[in-house]
Amino acid sequence: MTKYGLYYKGATEIASQHINLIDMPTAEHAEAYFAGVKRLDLERFRKLFVVKEISENQKTLLYGNK
């Protein structure tokens, strides 16, 4: 499984922290999951949010020292 993060679309660098994380097999699964959590259809969801894959080298202190 791959980690995916939910971000506000068009967020500036300061506000580019992910909103939520999930382990899913594909980006499409993650997008559908987050859209369901936000109770939005995919069209509306995509206007407000973007789902990005979280790579291992993007770990911060929030993930620990692994």
OpenMM code with the backbone's topology and positions (N, CA, C; nanometers):
from openmm import Vec3, app, unit

residues = "MET THR LYS TYR GLY LEU TYR TYR LYS GLY ALA THR GLU ILE ALA SER GLN HIS ILE ASN LEU ILE ASP MET PRO THR ALA GLU HIS ALA GLU ALA TYR PHE ALA GLY VAL LYS ARG LEU ASP LEU GLU ARG PHE ARG LYS LEU PHE VAL VAL LYS GLU ILE SER GLU ASN GLN LYS THR LEU LEU TYR GLY ASN LYS".split()
positions = [
    Vec3(0.0839, -0.1182, 0.0000),
    Vec3(0.0000, 0.0000, 0.0000),
    Vec3(0.0883, 0.1245, 0.0000),
    Vec3(0.0325, 0.2290, -0.0500),
    Vec3(0.1025, 0.3562, -0.0613),
    Vec3(0.0319, 0.4603, 0.0238),
    Vec3(0.1076, 0.5524, 0.0801),
    Vec3(0.0493, 0.6627, 0.1584),
    Vec3(0.0101, 0.7767, 0.0655),
    Vec3(-0.1086, 0.8324, 0.0888),
    Vec3(-0.1569, 0.9479, 0.0141),
    Vec3(-0.2004, 1.0547, 0.1128),
    Vec3(-0.1740, 1.1797, 0.0760),
    Vec3(-0.2114, 1.2929, 0.1595),
    Vec3(-0.3175, 1.3774, 0.0923),
    Vec3(-0.4011, 1.4367, 0.1724),
    Vec3(-0.5049, 1.5277, 0.1249),
    Vec3(-0.4573, 1.6701, 0.1489),
    Vec3(-0.4632, 1.7528, 0.0450),
    Vec3(-0.4178, 1.8920, 0.0519),
    Vec3(-0.5252, 1.9847, -0.0040),
    Vec3(-0.5277, 2.1084, 0.0478),
    Vec3(-0.6119, 2.2102, -0.0131),
    Vec3(-0.5549, 2.2446, -0.1493),
    Vec3(-0.6389, 2.2580, -0.2475),
    Vec3(-0.5933, 2.2919, -0.3813),
    Vec3(-0.5466, 2.4370, -0.3819),
    Vec3(-0.4317, 2.4614, -0.4440),
    Vec3(-0.3787, 2.5967, -0.4543),
    Vec3(-0.3207, 2.6506, -0.3257),
    Vec3(-0.2895, 2.5638, -0.2308),
    Vec3(-0.2343, 2.6085, -0.1028),
    Vec3(-0.0940, 2.6653, -0.1234),
    Vec3(-0.0621, 2.7670, -0.0485),
    Vec3(0.0720, 2.8253, -0.0539),
    Vec3(0.1685, 2.7346, 0.0207),
    Vec3(0.2963, 2.7634, 0.0109),
    Vec3(0.3975, 2.6821, 0.0789),
    Vec3(0.3706, 2.6716, 0.2289),
    Vec3(0.3310, 2.7816, 0.2884),
    Vec3(0.3068, 2.7830, 0.4332),
    Vec3(0.1899, 2.6918, 0.4686),
    Vec3(0.0875, 2.6918, 0.3843),
    Vec3(-0.0320, 2.6122, 0.4121),
    Vec3(-0.0308, 2.4793, 0.3376),
    Vec3(0.0857, 2.4318, 0.2971),
    Vec3(0.0906, 2.3103, 0.2157),
    Vec3(0.0983, 2.1823, 0.2975),
    Vec3(0.0772, 2.1904, 0.4276),
    Vec3(0.0744, 2.0700, 0.5094),
    Vec3(-0.0482, 1.9869, 0.4729),
    Vec3(-0.0314, 1.8566, 0.4763),
    Vec3(-0.1452, 1.7702, 0.4446),
    Vec3(-0.2523, 1.7829, 0.5522),
    Vec3(-0.3741, 1.7598, 0.5126),
    Vec3(-0.4881, 1.7645, 0.6036),
    Vec3(-0.5068, 1.6283, 0.6699),
    Vec3(-0.4867, 1.5241, 0.5897),
    Vec3(-0.5088, 1.3884, 0.6372),
    Vec3(-0.4230, 1.2928, 0.5562),
    Vec3(-0.3937, 1.1760, 0.6113),
    Vec3(-0.3157, 1.0720, 0.5433),
    Vec3(-0.3935, 0.9415, 0.5437),
    Vec3(-0.3719, 0.8608, 0.4397),
    Vec3(-0.4362, 0.7298, 0.4311),
    Vec3(-0.3464, 0.6364, 0.3516),
    Vec3(-0.3499, 0.5084, 0.3839),
    Vec3(-0.2820, 0.4049, 0.3053),
    Vec3(-0.3844, 0.3435, 0.2111),
    Vec3(-0.3599, 0.3522, 0.0817),
    Vec3(-0.4504, 0.2975, -0.0185),
    Vec3(-0.3693, 0.2381, -0.1326),
    Vec3(-0.4284, 0.1459, -0.2093),
    Vec3(-0.3549, 0.0856, -0.3208),
    Vec3(-0.3295, 0.1812, -0.4374),
    Vec3(-0.4208, 0.2762, -0.4624),
    Vec3(-0.4044, 0.3703, -0.5743),
    Vec3(-0.4499, 0.5099, -0.5337),
    Vec3(-0.4086, 0.6083, -0.6139),
    Vec3(-0.4510, 0.7469, -0.5908),
    Vec3(-0.6021, 0.7608, -0.6092),
    Vec3(-0.6584, 0.6852, -0.7025),
    Vec3(-0.8029, 0.6904, -0.7262),
    Vec3(-0.8811, 0.6424, -0.6047),
    Vec3(-0.8311, 0.5363, -0.5409),
    Vec3(-0.8959, 0.4875, -0.4181),
    Vec3(-0.8873, 0.5928, -0.3078),
    Vec3(-0.7710, 0.6542, -0.2941),
    Vec3(-0.7522, 0.7568, -0.1916),
    Vec3(-0.8436, 0.8761, -0.2174),
    Vec3(-0.8525, 0.9175, -0.3431),
    Vec3(-0.9387, 1.0308, -0.3781),
    Vec3(-1.0846, 0.9993, -0.3462),
    Vec3(-1.1300, 0.8802, -0.3805),
    Vec3(-1.2681, 0.8401, -0.3512),
    Vec3(-1.2927, 0.8348, -0.2000),
    Vec3(-1.1959, 0.7839, -0.1262),
    Vec3(-1.2085, 0.7782, 0.0195),
    Vec3(-1.2223, 0.9182, 0.0787),
    Vec3(-1.1293, 1.0076, 0.0417),
    Vec3(-1.1323, 1.1436, 0.0965),
    Vec3(-1.2593, 1.2181, 0.0556),
    Vec3(-1.3058, 1.1978, -0.0669),
    Vec3(-1.4305, 1.2615, -0.1117),
    Vec3(-1.5471, 1.2136, -0.0255),
    Vec3(-1.5482, 1.0847, 0.0077),
    Vec3(-1.6529, 1.0310, 0.0951),
    Vec3(-1.6458, 1.0889, 0.2347),
    Vec3(-1.5249, 1.1037, 0.2872),
    Vec3(-1.5069, 1.1621, 0.4209),
    Vec3(-1.5586, 1.3061, 0.4220),
    Vec3(-1.5309, 1.3799, 0.3149),
    Vec3(-1.5745, 1.5191, 0.3059),
    Vec3(-1.7194, 1.5323, 0.2597),
    Vec3(-1.7803, 1.4188, 0.2238),
    Vec3(-1.9194, 1.4160, 0.1770),
    Vec3(-1.9408, 1.5042, 0.0545),
    Vec3(-1.8484, 1.4908, -0.0402),
    Vec3(-1.8547, 1.5663, -0.1651),
    Vec3(-1.8505, 1.4696, -0.2824),
    Vec3(-1.9187, 1.5050, -0.3921),
    Vec3(-1.9016, 1.4250, -0.5128),
    Vec3(-1.7627, 1.4565, -0.5680),
    Vec3(-1.7117, 1.3704, -0.6553),
    Vec3(-1.5734, 1.3853, -0.7027),
    Vec3(-1.5495, 1.5175, -0.7744),
    Vec3(-1.6472, 1.5638, -0.8509),
    Vec3(-1.6299, 1.6907, -0.9236),
    Vec3(-1.6078, 1.8068, -0.8264),
    Vec3(-1.6898, 1.8146, -0.7260),
    Vec3(-1.6769, 1.9213, -0.6256),
    Vec3(-1.5492, 1.9053, -0.5435),
    Vec3(-1.5199, 1.7814, -0.5066),
    Vec3(-1.4002, 1.7505, -0.4293),
    Vec3(-1.2749, 1.7990, -0.5021),
    Vec3(-1.2667, 1.7704, -0.6317),
    Vec3(-1.1486, 1.8068, -0.7110),
    Vec3(-1.1316, 1.9571, -0.7267),
    Vec3(-1.2381, 2.0342, -0.7087),
    Vec3(-1.2274, 2.1806, -0.7150),
    Vec3(-1.1633, 2.2371, -0.5886),
    Vec3(-1.1743, 2.1642, -0.4781),
    Vec3(-1.1275, 2.2140, -0.3490),
    Vec3(-0.9991, 2.1481, -0.2984),
    Vec3(-0.9795, 2.0216, -0.3340),
    Vec3(-0.8704, 1.9438, -0.2768),
    Vec3(-0.7896, 1.8724, -0.3844),
    Vec3(-0.6703, 1.8300, -0.3457),
    Vec3(-0.5858, 1.7473, -0.4307),
    Vec3(-0.5263, 1.6362, -0.3440),
    Vec3(-0.5132, 1.5169, -0.4018),
    Vec3(-0.4554, 1.4021, -0.3330),
    Vec3(-0.3188, 1.3759, -0.3949),
    Vec3(-0.2168, 1.3657, -0.3094),
    Vec3(-0.0805, 1.3431, -0.3569),
    Vec3(-0.0195, 1.2240, -0.2852),
    Vec3(0.0654, 1.1512, -0.3581),
    Vec3(0.1383, 1.0402, -0.2983),
    Vec3(0.2454, 1.0957, -0.2055),
    Vec3(0.2599, 1.0338, -0.0893),
    Vec3(0.3616, 1.0731, 0.0079),
    Vec3(0.4779, 0.9764, -0.0076),
    Vec3(0.5911, 1.0269, -0.0514),
    Vec3(0.7073, 0.9402, -0.0677),
    Vec3(0.7833, 0.9301, 0.0643),
    Vec3(0.8644, 0.8292, 0.0754),
    Vec3(0.9405, 0.8043, 0.1988),
    Vec3(1.0315, 0.9205, 0.2358),
    Vec3(1.0858, 0.9928, 0.1377),
    Vec3(1.1788, 1.1022, 0.1691),
    Vec3(1.1065, 1.2293, 0.2129),
    Vec3(0.9735, 1.2280, 0.2194),
    Vec3(0.8987, 1.3445, 0.2653),
    Vec3(0.8629, 1.3348, 0.4129),
    Vec3(0.9172, 1.2375, 0.4830),
    Vec3(0.8869, 1.2208, 0.6249),
    Vec3(0.9379, 1.3407, 0.7040),
    Vec3(0.8593, 1.3821, 0.8015),
    Vec3(0.8959, 1.4923, 0.8891),
    Vec3(0.8940, 1.4400, 1.0326),
    Vec3(0.9114, 1.5287, 1.1275),
    Vec3(0.9079, 1.4889, 1.2677),
    Vec3(0.7732, 1.4256, 1.3059),
    Vec3(0.6680, 1.4607, 1.2330),
    Vec3(0.5377, 1.4024, 1.2620),
    Vec3(0.5378, 1.2511, 1.2413),
    Vec3(0.6258, 1.2015, 1.1555),
    Vec3(0.6328, 1.0577, 1.1273),
    Vec3(0.7350, 0.9872, 1.2147),
    Vec3(0.8055, 1.0578, 1.2951),
    Vec3(0.9087, 0.9959, 1.3779),
    Vec3(1.0413, 0.9921, 1.3054),
    Vec3(1.1359, 0.9223, 1.3602),
    Vec3(1.2723, 0.9188, 1.3057),
    Vec3(1.2983, 0.7959, 1.2200),
    Vec3(1.1980, 0.7338, 1.1657),
    Vec3(1.2158, 0.6139, 1.0830),
    Vec3(1.2652, 0.6506, 0.9462),
] * unit.nanometer
topology = app.Topology()
chain = topology.addChain("A")
for resn in residues:
    res = topology.addResidue(resn, chain)
    for name in ("N", "CA", "C"):
        topology.addAtom(name, app.Element.getBySymbol(name[0]), res)
